[in-house]
Amino acid sequence: MAKSEALKGKTVVLGVTGSIAAVECVKLARELIRHGADVVPVLTKDAMEILHPNALQFATGKNPITKFDGTVPYIELVGTHGRADLLLIAPATSNTIAKIAMGIDDTTVTTFAQNALGAGIPIMIAPAMHETMYANPIVASHLRALEKHGVEFVAPKMEEEKAKLADIEEIVERVIRRLGTRELVGKRVVIVAGSTIEPIDDVRIVTNRSTGETGIELAKAAFEKGADVELWLGHHHVRAPHYTPAKTFETTEDLARMAGSLEADICIVPAAISDFAPVREPGKIPSRQGKLSLDLRPTPKVLPALRKGARVLVGFKAEAGVNAAELKERANTLLKEADLDFIVANDVSRVKGGKTSILILDRKGKSEAFEGSKSSAAERIWRAVLHGLPG
């Protein structure tokens, strides 16, 4: 069930405290492991009232640390020369957060936290408590105090009058971002994903086929590399991450207006943008009139407008039923016409269920083909953008 090697070679100490959300830690540990992490569980006494240590032993393959003896495992893991790369406390109660902020050390998890702070080991905390506790100004002051010392917080979900533990996916993504390559730190990245929809009347539309999945995978990969990411989302069929800001568009004209305000270090455009749109009729065209003819007119070209606001611009070229030579030739034509830095071309007939086949080209004439999952394709595209194409 491996998902990536983003955390390969990384050791994450998972501190679990006495919140009911502790029951989610088996899933959290497994997800971290699926990305390559070595996970060492540490439980407080209160956590063991909710989650049995055997569950985390099963999940991680390691005996959870529930008390200390002469081996002082916290020194080995988060001491001055500790082998841990991150202390992740999830869930963290208000009690534990307060103790860490005030330098109190009276549980297994707070001992790990105080030593990690002293040794400069990164700490990430995912709070979980009642909404009133999270809104307590004293708790808020503890959060601010720890942030000043470099502690990173994963904001809880505010639901049902509770500050619930953040989604497992978000916690894992933020761990990868903290421990990843950091290649895009300080860079503003805009990903334009999904498809435009062009109205025929107030009910019907014409559009292009697109799930938006490739664009969303590109945005997630950029987030993991430390970028300041913004998604521009059209019509899409897969869930977009809520932890990246998003703007929405419908028509090509909507997108063209947005393009005029673009300011980005890197803009990647896997969106399926309509080349033609009908003249919109008010209301609903009666279906009993029989045959209907549409007068399709060219839409505004978006890539030239995006070019003005992006230092690096990556376009996409979708074709159908062409051979490899034709695909490359048509992609090169668009690359030159739109003054792109890179272009990603594919034959849509070879895109199925999370799998894709792409050809990446740059303005120097280099190219690279790839076939596999869309998440792997996103990584391959980013590698080309950041390090160039081979050859």
C-alpha positions in Angstrom: 0.0 0.0 0.0 3.0 2.3 -0.4 2.0 5.7 -1.8 5.3 7.6 -2.2 8.9 7.8 -1.0 8.4 11.4 0.2 9.3 10.4 3.8 11.8 7.7 3.0 14.6 7.7 5.5 12.7 10.0 7.9 11.9 9.2 11.5 8.7 10.7 13.0 8.0 10.4 16.7 4.2 10.3 17.0 3.1 11.7 20.4 -0.4 10.8 21.4 -2.3 12.5 24.2 -5.6 12.0 26.0 -8.1 13.2 23.4 -10.8 11.0 22.0 -9.2 11.8 18.6 -6.4 9.4 19.7 -8.5 6.7 18.0 -7.4 8.2 14.6 -3.7 7.6 15.3 -3.6 4.1 13.9 -4.7 5.5 10.5 -2.3 8.4 10.8 0.7 6.2 11.6 -0.1 3.9 8.7 -0.4 6.8 6.3 3.0 8.2 7.4 4.5 4.7 6.8 2.9 4.5 3.4 5.0 7.5 2.4 8.1 5.9 3.7 8.4 7.2 7.3 9.7 5.3 10.3 7.1 6.0 13.0 7.9 5.7 16.7 4.8 6.0 18.9 4.8 7.7 22.3 1.6 7.6 24.5 0.6 9.4 27.7 -1.2 7.6 30.4 -4.4 9.4 29.5 -4.0 8.4 25.9 -3.8 4.7 26.9 -7.3 5.1 28.5 -8.6 5.7 25.0 -6.2 3.8 22.7 -4.5 0.6 23.7 -0.7 0.5 23.0 -1.2 -2.8 21.1 -3.0 -0.9 18.3 -0.1 1.4 17.6 2.3 -1.5 18.0 0.4 -3.3 15.3 0.3 -0.1 13.1 4.0 0.8 13.4 5.7 -2.5 14.2 7.3 -0.9 17.2 6.7 -1.1 20.9 5.1 2.2 21.9 6.9 4.3 24.5 4.5 4.6 27.5 7.0 5.1 30.3 10.7 5.8 30.8 13.5 3.7 32.1 17.3 3.9 32.2 17.5 3.7 28.4 16.1 7.4 28.1 14.7 6.9 24.6 13.9 10.6 24.4 17.6 11.4 24.3 18.2 8.9 21.5 15.3 10.3 19.5 15.1 14.0 20.2 18.2 14.8 22.2 21.1 16.9 20.9 22.1 14.3 18.4 18.7 12.6 18.2 17.8 10.5 15.1 14.2 11.8 14.9 13.5 14.3 12.1 10.2 15.4 13.6 8.1 15.2 16.7 4.4 15.1 15.7 1.9 15.5 18.5 -1.5 14.4 17.3 -3.9 14.8 18.9 -2.7 17.4 21.3 -5.0 18.4 24.2 -5.1 22.0 25.6 -3.5 20.6 28.7 -0.5 19.2 26.8 -0.1 22.4 24.8 -0.1 24.5 28.0 2.5 22.3 29.6 4.8 22.5 26.6 4.5 26.3 26.4 5.3 26.7 30.1 8.2 24.2 30.2 6.4 21.6 32.3 7.6 18.1 31.9 5.4 15.4 33.6 4.3 13.0 30.8 6.0 11.0 28.2 4.9 13.4 25.4 5.9 16.6 27.3 9.3 15.1 28.0 9.8 14.5 24.3 8.6 18.0 23.6 10.9 19.8 26.1 13.9 17.9 24.8 13.0 18.5 21.1 12.7 22.2 21.8 16.1 22.2 23.5 17.7 20.2 20.7 16.1 22.1 17.8 14.2 19.1 16.5 11.1 20.3 14.5 7.8 20.0 16.3 4.4 19.8 14.7 1.2 19.9 16.8 -2.3 19.0 15.7 -4.7 20.2 18.4 -8.0 18.5 19.3 -10.4 19.7 22.0 -13.8 21.4 22.6 -14.3 24.6 20.7 -14.6 26.7 23.9 -11.2 25.4 25.0 -9.6 26.3 21.7 -11.2 29.7 21.8 -9.8 30.3 25.4 -7.5 33.3 25.1 -5.0 31.7 27.4 -4.8 28.6 25.1 -4.4 31.0 22.2 -1.5 32.7 23.9 0.2 29.3 24.4 -0.2 28.6 20.7 1.4 32.0 19.8 4.2 31.4 22.3 5.1 28.0 20.8 4.9 29.4 17.2 7.5 32.0 18.2 9.8 29.0 19.0 9.2 27.4 15.6 6.5 25.0 16.5 4.1 24.4 13.6 0.4 23.9 14.2 -2.1 22.0 12.0 -5.3 23.9 12.5 -8.3 21.8 13.7 -11.6 21.4 11.9 -14.3 23.4 13.6 -17.4 21.2 13.6 -20.2 20.4 16.1 -18.8 22.8 18.7 -15.5 21.0 18.7 -12.0 21.8 17.4 -11.6 18.3 15.8 -8.3 16.8 14.7 -7.4 17.9 11.2 -7.9 15.4 8.4 -5.3 12.7 8.3 -4.5 13.7 4.7 -3.7 17.3 5.7 -1.5 16.2 8.6 0.5 13.9 6.4 0.8 16.5 3.7 2.1 19.1 6.2 4.6 16.5 7.5 5.9 15.9 4.0 6.0 19.7 3.4 8.1 20.2 6.6 10.5 17.3 5.9 10.5 17.4 2.1 12.9 18.9 -0.4 11.7 22.5 0.3 12.6 23.3 -3.3 9.7 25.7 -3.8 9.9 27.6 -0.5 9.3 31.3 -1.1 7.8 30.7 -4.6 4.3 31.6 -5.6 2.7 28.8 -7.7 -0.6 29.0 -9.5 -2.2 25.9 -10.9 -5.1 26.3 -13.4 -7.1 23.1 -13.3 -10.4 21.6 -14.4 -12.4 22.6 -17.5 -14.3 25.7 -18.6 -18.1 25.5 -19.2 -19.7 27.5 -21.9 -23.5 28.1 -21.6 -25.8 27.3 -24.5 -28.8 28.8 -22.5 -29.6 29.1 -18.8 -29.7 25.3 -18.4 -27.4 23.6 -20.9 -23.6 23.9 -21.4 -20.8 22.7 -23.6 -17.5 21.7 -22.1 -14.3 19.7 -22.4 -13.6 16.4 -20.7 -11.5 16.9 -17.6 -11.5 15.6 -14.1 -9.1 18.2 -12.8 -7.0 15.4 -11.2 -3.7 16.2 -12.9 -3.9 19.9 -11.8 -4.8 19.0 -8.2 -1.9 16.5 -8.1 0.4 19.3 -9.3 -0.9 21.6 -6.6 -0.4 19.0 -3.9 3.2 18.3 -5.1 4.0 22.0 -5.1 2.5 22.3 -1.5 4.7 19.4 -0.4 7.8 21.2 -1.8 7.0 24.3 0.3 5.4 26.6 -2.3 2.8 29.2 -1.7 0.1 27.5 -3.8 -3.1 28.8 -5.3 -5.5 26.7 -7.3 -7.6 28.2 -10.0 -10.4 25.7 -10.4 -13.0 25.2 -13.1 -15.4 22.3 -13.5 -13.8 19.2 -11.8 -14.7 15.8 -10.5 -12.1 15.0 -7.9 -11.8 16.5 -4.4 -9.5 19.5 -4.2 -7.4 19.9 -1.0 -8.9 22.4 1.4 -5.5 23.5 2.7 -4.6 25.3 -0.5 -6.4 28.6 -1.4 -8.6 28.4 -4.4 -10.4 30.7 -6.9 -13.1 29.4 -9.2 -14.0 30.1 -12.8 -16.6 28.9 -15.2 -16.2 30.3 -18.7 -13.1 31.0 -20.7 -13.9 34.7 -20.5 -13.9 34.3 -16.7 -10.5 32.7 -16.8 -9.2 35.3 -19.3 -10.2 38.1 -16.8 -8.4 36.3 -14.0 -5.3 35.8 -16.1 -4.9 39.6 -16.3 -4.2 39.8 -12.6 -1.8 36.8 -12.4 1.4 37.2 -10.4 3.3 34.0 -10.1 6.8 32.6 -10.1 5.5 29.5 -11.8 2.1 28.9 -13.5 1.1 25.5 -14.8 -2.1 25.2 -16.9 -3.5 21.6 -17.3 -7.0 23.1 -17.6 -9.2 22.0 -20.4 -10.0 25.4 -21.8 -12.7 25.7 -24.5 -11.5 27.0 -27.9 -15.1 27.7 -29.0 -18.3 28.9 -27.2 -21.9 29.3 -28.4 -23.9 32.5 -28.2 -25.9 32.2 -25.0 -29.6 32.2 -25.3 -31.7 33.6 -22.4 -33.9 31.1 -20.6 -34.2 27.5 -21.8 -34.4 26.7 -25.5 -37.5 24.5 -25.9 -36.6 20.9 -26.7 -39.8 20.3 -28.8 -38.5 22.6 -31.6 -36.5 19.7 -33.0 -33.1 20.1 -34.5 -30.8 22.7 -32.9 -27.8 24.3 -34.5 -25.1 26.1 -32.5 -23.0 28.9 -33.8 -19.6 28.4 -32.1 -17.3 31.4 -31.9 -13.6 31.5 -30.9 -13.0 32.2 -27.2 -10.2 34.5 -25.9 -6.8 33.0 -25.8 -5.7 32.6 -22.2 -2.1 31.5 -22.4 -0.8 34.9 -23.8 -2.5 36.7 -20.9 -1.0 34.3 -18.3 2.5 34.7 -20.0 2.6 38.3 -18.8 2.2 37.4 -15.1 4.3 34.3 -14.9 8.1 34.0 -14.8 7.8 30.3 -15.8 4.7 29.2 -17.8 3.8 25.6 -18.5 1.0 24.8 -20.9 -0.7 21.6 -21.8 -1.7 20.2 -25.2 -4.5 17.6 -25.4 -5.0 15.7 -28.7 -6.9 12.6 -29.7 -6.1 9.8 -32.1 -2.6 11.1 -33.2 0.7 9.3 -33.5 3.7 10.2 -31.4 5.3 12.4 -34.1 2.1 14.4 -34.7 1.6 14.9 -31.0 5.1 16.2 -30.6 4.8 18.5 -33.6 1.5 20.0 -32.5 2.9 20.5 -28.9 6.0 22.3 -30.3 3.8 24.6 -32.4 1.8 25.7 -29.3 4.9 26.0 -27.2 6.4 28.5 -29.7 3.1 30.4 -30.4 2.4 31.0 -26.7 6.0 31.5 -25.7 5.9 28.7 -23.1 8.8 27.5 -21.1 7.5 23.9 -21.1 4.6 22.1 -22.6 3.0 18.8 -21.6 1.2 16.9 -24.4 -1.0 13.8 -24.2 -3.4 11.8 -26.2 -6.7 11.8 -24.2 -7.5 8.3 -25.5 -4.6 7.0 -23.3 -5.8 8.7 -20.1 -7.9 6.4 -17.9 -8.7 6.0 -14.2 -5.8 7.9 -12.6 -3.3 6.8 -15.2 -1.9 9.0 -17.9 0.7 9.1 -20.7 2.5 12.4 -21.2 5.3 14.0 -23.3 7.1 16.9 -21.7 8.9 19.3 -24.0 10.9 22.5 -23.4 11.9 25.5 -25.5 15.4 24.0 -26.1 13.9 21.1 -28.0 14.4 18.5 -25.2 11.7 16.0 -24.5 10.8 13.2 -22.1 7.9 10.7 -22.2 6.3 9.3 -19.1 3.4 6.8 -18.4 2.0 6.0 -15.0 -0.2 7.5 -12.3 -1.2 11.1 -12.3 0.5 11.7 -9.0 3.8 10.3 -10.5 3.2 12.4 -13.6 2.9 15.5 -11.5 6.2 14.7 -9.8 7.9 14.2 -13.2 6.5 17.5 -14.4 7.9 19.3 -11.4 11.2 17.7 -11.8 11.4 19.0 -15.3 10.4 22.5 -14.3 12.9 22.6 -11.4 15.8 20.7 -12.8 15.3 20.7 -16.6 14.9 17.8 -19.0 17.6 15.2 -19.5 19.7 15.2 -22.6 
